[in-house]
Amino acid sequence: MCLAVPAKIISLEDSVAEVDLNGTTYKASVMLTPEAKVGDYVLLHTGYAIQVIDEKDALETLEIFKQMEML
């Protein structure tokens, strides 16, 4: 099973984005999502932004992950 997590793009240079995931930043390729821009949420999988997603959906998913940490 594969898992992709929502991350917010905080900077973008060419095809490499810096994304924020719960306060930790990572570099991610946006070659698969050329429409992505700073401020967008993307689904991040193995270092690649594979889909631009709605902010509401991203925040809802992140909240679910946060709740799972409490178990």
mmCIF file of the N, C-alpha and C atoms, coordinates in Angstrom:
data_MODEL
# 
_entry.id   MODEL 
# 
loop_
_atom_site.group_PDB 
_atom_site.id 
_atom_site.type_symbol 
_atom_site.label_atom_id 
_atom_site.label_alt_id 
_atom_site.label_comp_id 
_atom_site.label_asym_id 
_atom_site.label_entity_id 
_atom_site.label_seq_id 
_atom_site.pdbx_PDB_ins_code 
_atom_site.Cartn_x 
_atom_site.Cartn_y 
_atom_site.Cartn_z 
_atom_site.occupancy 
_atom_site.B_iso_or_equiv 
_atom_site.pdbx_formal_charge 
_atom_site.auth_seq_id 
_atom_site.auth_comp_id 
_atom_site.auth_asym_id 
_atom_site.auth_atom_id 
_atom_site.pdbx_PDB_model_num 
ATOM 1   N N  . MET A 1 1  ? 0.838   -1.166 0.000   1.00 0.00 ? 1  MET A N  1 
ATOM 2   C CA . MET A 1 1  ? 0.000   0.000  0.000   1.00 0.00 ? 1  MET A CA 1 
ATOM 3   C C  . MET A 1 1  ? 0.890   1.239  0.000   1.00 0.00 ? 1  MET A C  1 
ATOM 4   N N  . CYS A 1 2  ? 0.508   2.233  -0.766  1.00 0.00 ? 2  CYS A N  1 
ATOM 5   C CA . CYS A 1 2  ? 1.245   3.488  -0.837  1.00 0.00 ? 2  CYS A CA 1 
ATOM 6   C C  . CYS A 1 2  ? 0.465   4.567  -0.099  1.00 0.00 ? 2  CYS A C  1 
ATOM 7   N N  . LEU A 1 3  ? 1.204   5.536  0.402   1.00 0.00 ? 3  LEU A N  1 
ATOM 8   C CA . LEU A 1 3  ? 0.580   6.627  1.128   1.00 0.00 ? 3  LEU A CA 1 
ATOM 9   C C  . LEU A 1 3  ? 1.115   7.949  0.592   1.00 0.00 ? 3  LEU A C  1 
ATOM 10  N N  . ALA A 1 4  ? 0.221   8.861  0.304   1.00 0.00 ? 4  ALA A N  1 
ATOM 11  C CA . ALA A 1 4  ? 0.594   10.219 -0.076  1.00 0.00 ? 4  ALA A CA 1 
ATOM 12  C C  . ALA A 1 4  ? 0.007   11.143 0.982   1.00 0.00 ? 4  ALA A C  1 
ATOM 13  N N  . VAL A 1 5  ? 0.781   12.150 1.364   1.00 0.00 ? 5  VAL A N  1 
ATOM 14  C CA . VAL A 1 5  ? 0.340   13.056 2.426   1.00 0.00 ? 5  VAL A CA 1 
ATOM 15  C C  . VAL A 1 5  ? 0.251   14.480 1.892   1.00 0.00 ? 5  VAL A C  1 
ATOM 16  N N  . PRO A 1 6  ? -0.692  15.272 2.415   1.00 0.00 ? 6  PRO A N  1 
ATOM 17  C CA . PRO A 1 6  ? -0.810  16.653 1.980   1.00 0.00 ? 6  PRO A CA 1 
ATOM 18  C C  . PRO A 1 6  ? 0.331   17.508 2.537   1.00 0.00 ? 6  PRO A C  1 
ATOM 19  N N  . ALA A 1 7  ? 0.875   18.352 1.691   1.00 0.00 ? 7  ALA A N  1 
ATOM 20  C CA . ALA A 1 7  ? 1.923   19.286 2.102   1.00 0.00 ? 7  ALA A CA 1 
ATOM 21  C C  . ALA A 1 7  ? 1.681   20.603 1.378   1.00 0.00 ? 7  ALA A C  1 
ATOM 22  N N  . LYS A 1 8  ? 2.058   21.701 2.019   1.00 0.00 ? 8  LYS A N  1 
ATOM 23  C CA . LYS A 1 8  ? 1.838   23.028 1.440   1.00 0.00 ? 8  LYS A CA 1 
ATOM 24  C C  . LYS A 1 8  ? 3.133   23.537 0.810   1.00 0.00 ? 8  LYS A C  1 
ATOM 25  N N  . ILE A 1 9  ? 3.037   24.019 -0.412  1.00 0.00 ? 9  ILE A N  1 
ATOM 26  C CA . ILE A 1 9  ? 4.200   24.579 -1.099  1.00 0.00 ? 9  ILE A CA 1 
ATOM 27  C C  . ILE A 1 9  ? 4.496   25.950 -0.506  1.00 0.00 ? 9  ILE A C  1 
ATOM 28  N N  . ILE A 1 10 ? 5.737   26.122 -0.017  1.00 0.00 ? 10 ILE A N  1 
ATOM 29  C CA . ILE A 1 10 ? 6.112   27.413 0.557   1.00 0.00 ? 10 ILE A CA 1 
ATOM 30  C C  . ILE A 1 10 ? 7.103   28.177 -0.319  1.00 0.00 ? 10 ILE A C  1 
ATOM 31  N N  . SER A 1 11 ? 7.765   27.482 -1.215  1.00 0.00 ? 11 SER A N  1 
ATOM 32  C CA . SER A 1 11 ? 8.597   28.154 -2.215  1.00 0.00 ? 11 SER A CA 1 
ATOM 33  C C  . SER A 1 11 ? 8.742   27.230 -3.413  1.00 0.00 ? 11 SER A C  1 
ATOM 34  N N  . LEU A 1 12 ? 9.094   27.843 -4.531  1.00 0.00 ? 12 LEU A N  1 
ATOM 35  C CA . LEU A 1 12 ? 9.155   27.075 -5.780  1.00 0.00 ? 12 LEU A CA 1 
ATOM 36  C C  . LEU A 1 12 ? 10.255  27.654 -6.653  1.00 0.00 ? 12 LEU A C  1 
ATOM 37  N N  . GLU A 1 13 ? 11.130  26.789 -7.121  1.00 0.00 ? 13 GLU A N  1 
ATOM 38  C CA . GLU A 1 13 ? 12.191  27.196 -8.032  1.00 0.00 ? 13 GLU A CA 1 
ATOM 39  C C  . GLU A 1 13 ? 12.328  26.128 -9.110  1.00 0.00 ? 13 GLU A C  1 
ATOM 40  N N  . ASP A 1 14 ? 12.021  26.533 -10.334 1.00 0.00 ? 14 ASP A N  1 
ATOM 41  C CA . ASP A 1 14 ? 11.992  25.599 -11.459 1.00 0.00 ? 14 ASP A CA 1 
ATOM 42  C C  . ASP A 1 14 ? 11.022  24.462 -11.138 1.00 0.00 ? 14 ASP A C  1 
ATOM 43  N N  . SER A 1 15 ? 11.503  23.241 -11.110 1.00 0.00 ? 15 SER A N  1 
ATOM 44  C CA . SER A 1 15 ? 10.597  22.117 -10.856 1.00 0.00 ? 15 SER A CA 1 
ATOM 45  C C  . SER A 1 15 ? 10.779  21.531 -9.455  1.00 0.00 ? 15 SER A C  1 
ATOM 46  N N  . VAL A 1 16 ? 11.374  22.318 -8.558  1.00 0.00 ? 16 VAL A N  1 
ATOM 47  C CA . VAL A 1 16 ? 11.584  21.857 -7.180  1.00 0.00 ? 16 VAL A CA 1 
ATOM 48  C C  . VAL A 1 16 ? 10.865  22.808 -6.221  1.00 0.00 ? 16 VAL A C  1 
ATOM 49  N N  . ALA A 1 17 ? 10.033  22.223 -5.389  1.00 0.00 ? 17 ALA A N  1 
ATOM 50  C CA . ALA A 1 17 ? 9.292   22.998 -4.394  1.00 0.00 ? 17 ALA A CA 1 
ATOM 51  C C  . ALA A 1 17 ? 9.841   22.695 -3.009  1.00 0.00 ? 17 ALA A C  1 
ATOM 52  N N  . GLU A 1 18 ? 9.765   23.690 -2.147  1.00 0.00 ? 18 GLU A N  1 
ATOM 53  C CA . GLU A 1 18 ? 9.976   23.449 -0.728  1.00 0.00 ? 18 GLU A CA 1 
ATOM 54  C C  . GLU A 1 18 ? 8.585   23.355 -0.141  1.00 0.00 ? 18 GLU A C  1 
ATOM 55  N N  . VAL A 1 19 ? 8.300   22.244 0.531   1.00 0.00 ? 19 VAL A N  1 
ATOM 56  C CA . VAL A 1 19 ? 6.962   22.019 1.072   1.00 0.00 ? 19 VAL A CA 1 
ATOM 57  C C  . VAL A 1 19 ? 7.034   21.903 2.582   1.00 0.00 ? 19 VAL A C  1 
ATOM 58  N N  . ASP A 1 20 ? 5.937   22.290 3.222   1.00 0.00 ? 20 ASP A N  1 
ATOM 59  C CA . ASP A 1 20 ? 5.816   22.189 4.673   1.00 0.00 ? 20 ASP A CA 1 
ATOM 60  C C  . ASP A 1 20 ? 4.862   21.056 5.003   1.00 0.00 ? 20 ASP A C  1 
ATOM 61  N N  . LEU A 1 21 ? 5.336   20.169 5.849   1.00 0.00 ? 21 LEU A N  1 
ATOM 62  C CA . LEU A 1 21 ? 4.518   19.059 6.317   1.00 0.00 ? 21 LEU A CA 1 
ATOM 63  C C  . LEU A 1 21 ? 4.578   19.051 7.835   1.00 0.00 ? 21 LEU A C  1 
ATOM 64  N N  . ASN A 1 22 ? 3.556   19.629 8.434   1.00 0.00 ? 22 ASN A N  1 
ATOM 65  C CA . ASN A 1 22 ? 3.450   19.663 9.894   1.00 0.00 ? 22 ASN A CA 1 
ATOM 66  C C  . ASN A 1 22 ? 4.668   20.314 10.550  1.00 0.00 ? 22 ASN A C  1 
ATOM 67  N N  . GLY A 1 23 ? 5.153   21.398 9.953   1.00 0.00 ? 23 GLY A N  1 
ATOM 68  C CA . GLY A 1 23 ? 6.267   22.141 10.533  1.00 0.00 ? 23 GLY A CA 1 
ATOM 69  C C  . GLY A 1 23 ? 7.648   21.709 10.074  1.00 0.00 ? 23 GLY A C  1 
ATOM 70  N N  . THR A 1 24 ? 7.742   20.637 9.321   1.00 0.00 ? 24 THR A N  1 
ATOM 71  C CA . THR A 1 24 ? 9.010   20.171 8.775   1.00 0.00 ? 24 THR A CA 1 
ATOM 72  C C  . THR A 1 24 ? 9.014   20.437 7.279   1.00 0.00 ? 24 THR A C  1 
ATOM 73  N N  . THR A 1 25 ? 10.127  20.956 6.767   1.00 0.00 ? 25 THR A N  1 
ATOM 74  C CA . THR A 1 25 ? 10.181  21.254 5.336   1.00 0.00 ? 25 THR A CA 1 
ATOM 75  C C  . THR A 1 25 ? 10.976  20.190 4.588   1.00 0.00 ? 25 THR A C  1 
ATOM 76  N N  . TYR A 1 26 ? 10.540  19.967 3.369   1.00 0.00 ? 26 TYR A N  1 
ATOM 77  C CA . TYR A 1 26 ? 11.155  18.989 2.481   1.00 0.00 ? 26 TYR A CA 1 
ATOM 78  C C  . TYR A 1 26 ? 11.254  19.591 1.087   1.00 0.00 ? 26 TYR A C  1 
ATOM 79  N N  . LYS A 1 27 ? 12.159  19.061 0.288   1.00 0.00 ? 27 LYS A N  1 
ATOM 80  C CA . LYS A 1 27 ? 12.227  19.379 -1.135  1.00 0.00 ? 27 LYS A CA 1 
ATOM 81  C C  . LYS A 1 27 ? 11.394  18.340 -1.866  1.00 0.00 ? 27 LYS A C  1 
ATOM 82  N N  . ALA A 1 28 ? 10.638  18.791 -2.860  1.00 0.00 ? 28 ALA A N  1 
ATOM 83  C CA . ALA A 1 28 ? 9.794   17.877 -3.627  1.00 0.00 ? 28 ALA A CA 1 
ATOM 84  C C  . ALA A 1 28 ? 9.785   18.287 -5.090  1.00 0.00 ? 28 ALA A C  1 
ATOM 85  N N  . SER A 1 29 ? 9.760   17.332 -5.940  1.00 0.00 ? 29 SER A N  1 
ATOM 86  C CA . SER A 1 29 ? 9.660   17.597 -7.369  1.00 0.00 ? 29 SER A CA 1 
ATOM 87  C C  . SER A 1 29 ? 8.210   17.905 -7.738  1.00 0.00 ? 29 SER A C  1 
ATOM 88  N N  . VAL A 1 30 ? 8.017   18.919 -8.565  1.00 0.00 ? 30 VAL A N  1 
ATOM 89  C CA . VAL A 1 30 ? 6.678   19.240 -9.074  1.00 0.00 ? 30 VAL A CA 1 
ATOM 90  C C  . VAL A 1 30 ? 6.596   18.966 -10.582 1.00 0.00 ? 30 VAL A C  1 
ATOM 91  N N  . MET A 1 31 ? 7.480   18.113 -11.071 1.00 0.00 ? 31 MET A N  1 
ATOM 92  C CA . MET A 1 31 ? 7.475   17.771 -12.501 1.00 0.00 ? 31 MET A CA 1 
ATOM 93  C C  . MET A 1 31 ? 6.148   17.136 -12.916 1.00 0.00 ? 31 MET A C  1 
ATOM 94  N N  . LEU A 1 32 ? 5.481   16.436 -12.000 1.00 0.00 ? 32 LEU A N  1 
ATOM 95  C CA . LEU A 1 32 ? 4.205   15.787 -12.320 1.00 0.00 ? 32 LEU A CA 1 
ATOM 96  C C  . LEU A 1 32 ? 3.014   16.725 -12.149 1.00 0.00 ? 32 LEU A C  1 
ATOM 97  N N  . THR A 1 33 ? 3.259   17.876 -11.527 1.00 0.00 ? 33 THR A N  1 
ATOM 98  C CA . THR A 1 33 ? 2.189   18.850 -11.263 1.00 0.00 ? 33 THR A CA 1 
ATOM 99  C C  . THR A 1 33 ? 2.664   20.249 -11.663 1.00 0.00 ? 33 THR A C  1 
ATOM 100 N N  . PRO A 1 34 ? 2.872   20.479 -12.952 1.00 0.00 ? 34 PRO A N  1 
ATOM 101 C CA . PRO A 1 34 ? 3.405   21.778 -13.386 1.00 0.00 ? 34 PRO A CA 1 
ATOM 102 C C  . PRO A 1 34 ? 2.486   22.955 -13.064 1.00 0.00 ? 34 PRO A C  1 
ATOM 103 N N  . GLU A 1 35 ? 1.221   22.697 -12.771 1.00 0.00 ? 35 GLU A N  1 
ATOM 104 C CA . GLU A 1 35 ? 0.282   23.767 -12.438 1.00 0.00 ? 35 GLU A CA 1 
ATOM 105 C C  . GLU A 1 35 ? 0.412   24.224 -10.987 1.00 0.00 ? 35 GLU A C  1 
ATOM 106 N N  . ALA A 1 36 ? 1.168   23.502 -10.168 1.00 0.00 ? 36 ALA A N  1 
ATOM 107 C CA . ALA A 1 36 ? 1.310   23.817 -8.751  1.00 0.00 ? 36 ALA A CA 1 
ATOM 108 C C  . ALA A 1 36 ? 2.021   25.156 -8.570  1.00 0.00 ? 36 ALA A C  1 
ATOM 109 N N  . LYS A 1 37 ? 1.565   25.909 -7.553  1.00 0.00 ? 37 LYS A N  1 
ATOM 110 C CA . LYS A 1 37 ? 2.170   27.206 -7.259  1.00 0.00 ? 37 LYS A CA 1 
ATOM 111 C C  . LYS A 1 37 ? 2.303   27.382 -5.748  1.00 0.00 ? 37 LYS A C  1 
ATOM 112 N N  . VAL A 1 38 ? 3.068   28.388 -5.345  1.00 0.00 ? 38 VAL A N  1 
ATOM 113 C CA . VAL A 1 38 ? 3.264   28.673 -3.924  1.00 0.00 ? 38 VAL A CA 1 
ATOM 114 C C  . VAL A 1 38 ? 1.903   28.901 -3.268  1.00 0.00 ? 38 VAL A C  1 
ATOM 115 N N  . GLY A 1 39 ? 1.711   28.266 -2.122  1.00 0.00 ? 39 GLY A N  1 
ATOM 116 C CA . GLY A 1 39 ? 0.451   28.358 -1.393  1.00 0.00 ? 39 GLY A CA 1 
ATOM 117 C C  . GLY A 1 39 ? -0.478  27.191 -1.642  1.00 0.00 ? 39 GLY A C  1 
ATOM 118 N N  . ASP A 1 40 ? -0.243  26.433 -2.708  1.00 0.00 ? 40 ASP A N  1 
ATOM 119 C CA . ASP A 1 40 ? -1.068  25.260 -3.002  1.00 0.00 ? 40 ASP A CA 1 
ATOM 120 C C  . ASP A 1 40 ? -0.724  24.112 -2.062  1.00 0.00 ? 40 ASP A C  1 
ATOM 121 N N  . TYR A 1 41 ? -1.705  23.256 -1.843  1.00 0.00 ? 41 TYR A N  1 
ATOM 122 C CA . TYR A 1 41 ? -1.472  21.980 -1.172  1.00 0.00 ? 41 TYR A CA 1 
ATOM 123 C C  . TYR A 1 41 ? -1.341  20.916 -2.248  1.00 0.00 ? 41 TYR A C  1 
ATOM 124 N N  . VAL A 1 42 ? -0.384  20.031 -2.041  1.00 0.00 ? 42 VAL A N  1 
ATOM 125 C CA . VAL A 1 42 ? -0.169  18.930 -2.975  1.00 0.00 ? 42 VAL A CA 1 
ATOM 126 C C  . VAL A 1 42 ? -0.125  17.627 -2.197  1.00 0.00 ? 42 VAL A C  1 
ATOM 127 N N  . LEU A 1 43 ? -0.434  16.539 -2.888  1.00 0.00 ? 43 LEU A N  1 
ATOM 128 C CA . LEU A 1 43 ? -0.220  15.212 -2.297  1.00 0.00 ? 43 LEU A CA 1 
ATOM 129 C C  . LEU A 1 43 ? 1.222   14.835 -2.585  1.00 0.00 ? 43 LEU A C  1 
ATOM 130 N N  . LEU A 1 44 ? 1.951   14.539 -1.534  1.00 0.00 ? 44 LEU A N  1 
ATOM 131 C CA . LEU A 1 44 ? 3.376   14.246 -1.624  1.00 0.00 ? 44 LEU A CA 1 
ATOM 132 C C  . LEU A 1 44 ? 3.597   12.751 -1.458  1.00 0.00 ? 44 LEU A C  1 
ATOM 133 N N  . HIS A 1 45 ? 4.274   12.169 -2.435  1.00 0.00 ? 45 HIS A N  1 
ATOM 134 C CA . HIS A 1 45 ? 4.560   10.726 -2.396  1.00 0.00 ? 45 HIS A CA 1 
ATOM 135 C C  . HIS A 1 45 ? 5.986   10.500 -2.871  1.00 0.00 ? 45 HIS A C  1 
ATOM 136 N N  . THR A 1 46 ? 6.808   9.949  -2.020  1.00 0.00 ? 46 THR A N  1 
ATOM 137 C CA . THR A 1 46 ? 8.218   9.627  -2.307  1.00 0.00 ? 46 THR A CA 1 
ATOM 138 C C  . THR A 1 46 ? 8.965   10.782 -2.961  1.00 0.00 ? 46 THR A C  1 
ATOM 139 N N  . GLY A 1 47 ? 8.742   11.984 -2.467  1.00 0.00 ? 47 GLY A N  1 
ATOM 140 C CA . GLY A 1 47 ? 9.470   13.140 -2.969  1.00 0.00 ? 47 GLY A CA 1 
ATOM 141 C C  . GLY A 1 47 ? 8.875   13.814 -4.186  1.00 0.00 ? 47 GLY A C  1 
ATOM 142 N N  . TYR A 1 48 ? 7.713   13.355 -4.607  1.00 0.00 ? 48 TYR A N  1 
ATOM 143 C CA . TYR A 1 48 ? 7.044   13.944 -5.768  1.00 0.00 ? 48 TYR A CA 1 
ATOM 144 C C  . TYR A 1 48 ? 5.668   14.472 -5.380  1.00 0.00 ? 48 TYR A C  1 
ATOM 145 N N  . ALA A 1 49 ? 5.360   15.669 -5.851  1.00 0.00 ? 49 ALA A N  1 
ATOM 146 C CA . ALA A 1 49 ? 4.002   16.187 -5.732  1.00 0.00 ? 49 ALA A CA 1 
ATOM 147 C C  . ALA A 1 49 ? 3.205   15.537 -6.862  1.00 0.00 ? 49 ALA A C  1 
ATOM 148 N N  . ILE A 1 50 ? 2.246   14.686 -6.494  1.00 0.00 ? 50 ILE A N  1 
ATOM 149 C CA . ILE A 1 50 ? 1.551   13.913 -7.528  1.00 0.00 ? 50 ILE A CA 1 
ATOM 150 C C  . ILE A 1 50 ? 0.185   14.483 -7.888  1.00 0.00 ? 50 ILE A C  1 
ATOM 151 N N  . GLN A 1 51 ? -0.310  15.428 -7.063  1.00 0.00 ? 51 GLN A N  1 
ATOM 152 C CA . GLN A 1 51 ? -1.617  16.023 -7.354  1.00 0.00 ? 51 GLN A CA 1 
ATOM 153 C C  . GLN A 1 51 ? -1.786  17.287 -6.530  1.00 0.00 ? 51 GLN A C  1 
ATOM 154 N N  . VAL A 1 52 ? -2.336  18.336 -7.141  1.00 0.00 ? 52 VAL A N  1 
ATOM 155 C CA . VAL A 1 52 ? -2.720  19.534 -6.403  1.00 0.00 ? 52 VAL A CA 1 
ATOM 156 C C  . VAL A 1 52 ? -4.099  19.251 -5.806  1.00 0.00 ? 52 VAL A C  1 
ATOM 157 N N  . ILE A 1 53 ? -4.251  19.572 -4.504  1.00 0.00 ? 53 ILE A N  1 
ATOM 158 C CA . ILE A 1 53 ? -5.531  19.291 -3.853  1.00 0.00 ? 53 ILE A CA 1 
ATOM 159 C C  . ILE A 1 53 ? -6.096  20.548 -3.196  1.00 0.00 ? 53 ILE A C  1 
ATOM 160 N N  . ASP A 1 54 ? -7.371  20.507 -2.944  1.00 0.00 ? 54 ASP A N  1 
ATOM 161 C CA . ASP A 1 54 ? -8.102  21.589 -2.306  1.00 0.00 ? 54 ASP A CA 1 
ATOM 162 C C  . ASP A 1 54 ? -7.614  21.773 -0.853  1.00 0.00 ? 54 ASP A C  1 
ATOM 163 N N  . GLU A 1 55 ? -7.484  23.033 -0.424  1.00 0.00 ? 55 GLU A N  1 
ATOM 164 C CA . GLU A 1 55 ? -7.004  23.318 0.925   1.00 0.00 ? 55 GLU A CA 1 
ATOM 165 C C  . GLU A 1 55 ? -7.888  22.679 1.995   1.00 0.00 ? 55 GLU A C  1 
ATOM 166 N N  . LYS A 1 56 ? -9.196  22.730 1.805   1.00 0.00 ? 56 LYS A N  1 
ATOM 167 C CA . LYS A 1 56 ? -10.130 22.138 2.774   1.00 0.00 ? 56 LYS A CA 1 
ATOM 168 C C  . LYS A 1 56 ? -9.859  20.648 2.944   1.00 0.00 ? 56 LYS A C  1 
ATOM 169 N N  . ASP A 1 57 ? -9.697  19.944 1.840   1.00 0.00 ? 57 ASP A N  1 
ATOM 170 C CA . ASP A 1 57 ? -9.423  18.503 1.902   1.00 0.00 ? 57 ASP A CA 1 
ATOM 171 C C  . ASP A 1 57 ? -8.065  18.230 2.560   1.00 0.00 ? 57 ASP A C  1 
ATOM 172 N N  . ALA A 1 58 ? -7.078  19.059 2.235   1.00 0.00 ? 58 ALA A N  1 
ATOM 173 C CA . ALA A 1 58 ? -5.750  18.876 2.816   1.00 0.00 ? 58 ALA A CA 1 
ATOM 174 C C  . ALA A 1 58 ? -5.788  19.048 4.326   1.00 0.00 ? 58 ALA A C  1 
ATOM 175 N N  . LEU A 1 59 ? -6.441  20.104 4.800   1.00 0.00 ? 59 LEU A N  1 
ATOM 176 C CA . LEU A 1 59 ? -6.504  20.362 6.236   1.00 0.00 ? 59 LEU A CA 1 
ATOM 177 C C  . LEU A 1 59 ? -7.302  19.285 6.964   1.00 0.00 ? 59 LEU A C  1 
ATOM 178 N N  . GLU A 1 60 ? -8.361  18.804 6.332   1.00 0.00 ? 60 GLU A N  1 
ATOM 179 C CA . GLU A 1 60 ? -9.155  17.723 6.926   1.00 0.00 ? 60 GLU A CA 1 
ATOM 180 C C  . GLU A 1 60 ? -8.320  16.454 7.077   1.00 0.00 ? 60 GLU A C  1 
ATOM 181 N N  . THR A 1 61 ? -7.559  16.135 6.061   1.00 0.00 ? 61 THR A N  1 
ATOM 182 C CA . THR A 1 61 ? -6.700  14.947 6.104   1.00 0.00 ? 61 THR A CA 1 
ATOM 183 C C  . THR A 1 61 ? -5.616  15.089 7.160   1.00 0.00 ? 61 THR A C  1 
ATOM 184 N N  . LEU A 1 62 ? -5.001  16.267 7.229   1.00 0.00 ? 62 LEU A N  1 
ATOM 185 C CA . LEU A 1 62 ? -3.968  16.496 8.238   1.00 0.00 ? 62 LEU A CA 1 
ATOM 186 C C  . LEU A 1 62 ? -4.533  16.381 9.654   1.00 0.00 ? 62 LEU A C  1 
ATOM 187 N N  . GLU A 1 63 ? -5.767  16.841 9.844   1.00 0.00 ? 63 GLU A N  1 
ATOM 188 C CA . GLU A 1 63 ? -6.416  16.721 11.151  1.00 0.00 ? 63 GLU A CA 1 
ATOM 189 C C  . GLU A 1 63 ? -6.641  15.248 11.518  1.00 0.00 ? 63 GLU A C  1 
ATOM 190 N N  . ILE A 1 64 ? -7.034  14.455 10.549  1.00 0.00 ? 64 ILE A N  1 
ATOM 191 C CA . ILE A 1 64 ? -7.216  13.016 10.788  1.00 0.00 ? 64 ILE A CA 1 
ATOM 192 C C  . ILE A 1 64 ? -5.886  12.375 11.180  1.00 0.00 ? 64 ILE A C  1 
ATOM 193 N N  . PHE A 1 65 ? -4.804  12.731 10.481  1.00 0.00 ? 65 PHE A N  1 
ATOM 194 C CA . PHE A 1 65 ? -3.493  12.197 10.843  1.00 0.00 ? 65 PHE A CA 1 
ATOM 195 C C  . PHE A 1 65 ? -3.117  12.605 12.254  1.00 0.00 ? 65 PHE A C  1 
ATOM 196 N N  . LYS A 1 66 ? -3.408  13.848 12.628  1.00 0.00 ? 66 LYS A N  1 
ATOM 197 C CA . LYS A 1 66 ? -3.108  14.337 13.969  1.00 0.00 ? 66 LYS A CA 1 
ATOM 198 C C  . LYS A 1 66 ? -3.861  13.530 15.022  1.00 0.00 ? 66 LYS A C  1 
ATOM 199 N N  . GLN A 1 67 ? -5.132  13.223 14.750  1.00 0.00 ? 67 GLN A N  1 
ATOM 200 C CA . GLN A 1 67 ? -5.939  12.426 15.674  1.00 0.00 ? 67 GLN A CA 1 
ATOM 201 C C  . GLN A 1 67 ? -5.389  11.008 15.804  1.00 0.00 ? 67 GLN A C  1 
ATOM 202 N N  . MET A 1 68 ? -4.879  10.462 14.734  1.00 0.00 ? 68 MET A N  1 
ATOM 203 C CA . MET A 1 68 ? -4.321  9.102  14.762  1.00 0.00 ? 68 MET A CA 1 
ATOM 204 C C  . MET A 1 68 ? -3.079  9.034  15.644  1.00 0.00 ? 68 MET A C  1 
ATOM 205 N N  . GLU A 1 69 ? -2.338  10.133 15.735  1.00 0.00 ? 69 GLU A N  1 
ATOM 206 C CA . GLU A 1 69 ? -1.153  10.164 16.593  1.00 0.00 ? 69 GLU A CA 1 
ATOM 207 C C  . GLU A 1 69 ? -1.514  10.006 18.051  1.00 0.00 ? 69 GLU A C  1 
ATOM 208 N N  . MET A 1 70 ? -2.743  10.327 18.423  1.00 0.00 ? 70 MET A N  1 
ATOM 209 C CA . MET A 1 70 ? -3.180  10.269 19.803  1.00 0.00 ? 70 MET A CA 1 
ATOM 210 C C  . MET A 1 70 ? -3.484  8.843  20.253  1.00 0.00 ? 70 MET A C  1 
ATOM 211 N N  . LEU A 1 71 ? -3.587  7.908  19.339  1.00 0.00 ? 71 LEU A N  1 
ATOM 212 C CA . LEU A 1 71 ? -3.914  6.533  19.712  1.00 0.00 ? 71 LEU A CA 1 
ATOM 213 C C  . LEU A 1 71 ? -2.764  5.872  20.453  1.00 0.00 ? 71 LEU A C  1 
# 
